[in-house]
Amino acid sequence: MEILNKDQAWRDFAQNVKPGIWESLTYAERNAIQQAEKDFRNERTDIRGKPVNLGMDRVKRILEQYAPERYEIQIRFECRVK
């Protein structure tokens, strides 16, 4: 089992999963994935001109929706007090 960070997981999805499911997706699903891809590449901005980021929650939602058999997602928060 390989451990991927958010960006690596998105790249893996885009390269390995998306091509196999693209034809079966609805227009809205394709649009959501394309928007996420643009956000991953920092190609979209909000109304104030700041880049829209592809966040962890959206990556998680897309991976779980379209490839639950491929990914096991664990989000962990760790805080160490010195």
C-alpha positions as CSV (number, residue, x, y, z in Angstrom):
1,M,0.0,0.0,0.0
2,E,1.4,3.4,-1.0
3,I,0.7,6.5,1.1
4,L,-0.1,9.6,-0.9
5,N,-0.6,13.2,0.1
6,K,-3.6,15.2,-1.2
7,D,-1.8,16.4,-4.4
8,Q,-0.3,13.0,-5.2
9,A,-3.8,11.4,-4.7
10,W,-5.3,13.9,-7.1
11,R,-2.6,13.2,-9.7
12,D,-3.2,9.5,-9.4
13,F,-6.9,9.9,-9.8
14,A,-6.5,12.2,-12.9
15,Q,-4.0,9.8,-14.5
16,N,-5.4,6.4,-13.6
17,V,-9.1,6.7,-12.8
18,K,-10.5,9.6,-14.7
19,P,-9.7,8.2,-18.2
20,G,-11.7,5.0,-17.4
21,I,-14.8,6.7,-16.1
22,W,-15.0,9.9,-18.2
23,E,-17.3,8.6,-20.9
24,S,-19.9,7.4,-18.3
25,L,-20.0,10.7,-16.4
26,T,-22.8,13.2,-16.7
27,Y,-22.1,16.8,-17.8
28,A,-22.4,18.0,-14.2
29,E,-20.0,15.3,-13.0
30,R,-17.5,16.1,-15.7
31,N,-17.8,19.8,-14.9
32,A,-17.1,19.2,-11.2
33,I,-14.0,17.2,-12.0
34,Q,-12.8,19.8,-14.5
35,Q,-13.3,22.6,-12.0
36,A,-11.3,20.6,-9.4
37,E,-8.5,20.0,-12.0
38,K,-8.4,23.8,-12.7
39,D,-8.3,24.5,-9.0
40,F,-5.5,22.0,-8.6
41,R,-3.5,23.9,-11.2
42,N,-4.4,27.3,-9.7
43,E,-6.2,28.3,-12.9
44,R,-9.3,29.8,-11.2
45,T,-9.7,32.8,-9.0
46,D,-12.4,34.0,-6.7
47,I,-14.1,37.4,-7.0
48,R,-11.2,39.0,-5.2
49,G,-8.7,37.6,-7.6
50,K,-7.3,35.0,-5.1
51,P,-6.7,31.4,-6.4
52,V,-9.4,28.9,-5.7
53,N,-7.6,25.9,-4.1
54,L,-8.5,22.2,-4.4
55,G,-9.0,21.4,-0.8
56,M,-8.7,18.1,1.1
57,D,-12.4,17.7,1.6
58,R,-13.2,18.0,-2.1
59,V,-10.4,15.6,-3.1
60,K,-11.7,13.2,-0.5
61,R,-15.3,13.5,-1.8
62,I,-14.3,13.0,-5.4
63,L,-12.1,10.0,-4.7
64,E,-14.7,8.3,-2.5
65,Q,-17.4,8.9,-5.1
66,Y,-15.7,7.8,-8.2
67,A,-13.1,5.2,-7.0
68,P,-13.9,3.9,-3.5
69,E,-12.3,0.6,-4.3
70,R,-9.0,2.2,-5.2
71,Y,-8.5,4.6,-2.3
72,E,-8.7,4.3,1.5
73,I,-8.7,7.8,2.8
74,Q,-7.7,8.8,6.3
75,I,-7.4,12.4,7.3
76,R,-5.4,13.0,10.4
77,F,-4.7,16.0,12.5
78,E,-1.7,15.9,14.7
79,C,-0.6,18.5,17.2
80,R,2.4,18.1,19.5
81,V,2.8,20.4,22.4
82,K,6.5,21.1,23.3
